[in-house]
Amino acid sequence: MDSLPYRQKRKKLELCPDCEDEVPTLVSWQDKDNKPHKTCEACREKGAKERARYNTEAREAFRHEAERTMDSERDAKKEAASKPREGRIELGLHVETVDVKDGKDVFKQQFMTKVSGVNAGTVKPKAQKWLWHNRVPAGAITWGVGKPGNAKSLWATDLAARVSSGADFPDGAKNPHGPRKVLMYAGEDNLRCLWEALY
């Protein structure tokens, strides 16, 4: 064995197809176009840097395109909202621009407040439909107002439970609608607490 030539004793090297260097091992990786490659470690690191630079440039291009789209949509909505609605008198229009932070980026966001009036004589009266008769109208906003600790959340949760289960209301009023789906927004209460209150 000791008489074998040195060339036969050393480990067989592989040729890198990119730099054409002989290396002990080739590694597999994918470029920015997801094409497979099998090269030396140095070429793989070079390809990884190119892919990272390409991904960064692609993200920036996508962000700029999204900003242009958002600006275009915002301008279209602003123009549509600025047009007076039929039968209404425009009393005022206020547009405020604020900075909205998203991570390290800051975007300009516009908020528009529009005040308009309508002649009450042109309004056609309609019979009011009720969710809870004479207390909570259907198709309208109901405010639950009270001081902290006066069980506003408990009242809203109880109402949601009665609507979703089809149960009658606390004052004895019948619930003629049967079980209905309820969408709840819980901005302060814990979801587990709400779940236990509902079920």
Secondary structure, DSSP 8 states (H G I E B T S, - for coil): -TTS-HHHHS---EE-TTT--EES--EEEE-TT--EEEE-HHHHHHHHHHHHHHHHHHHHHHHHHHHHHHHHHHHHHHHHHHS--TTEEEEEEEEEEEEEEETTEEEEEEEEEEEEEE-GGG-------EEETTTEETTS-------TTS-HHHHHHHHHHHHHHT---TTS---TT-S-------SSS-HHHHHHHH-
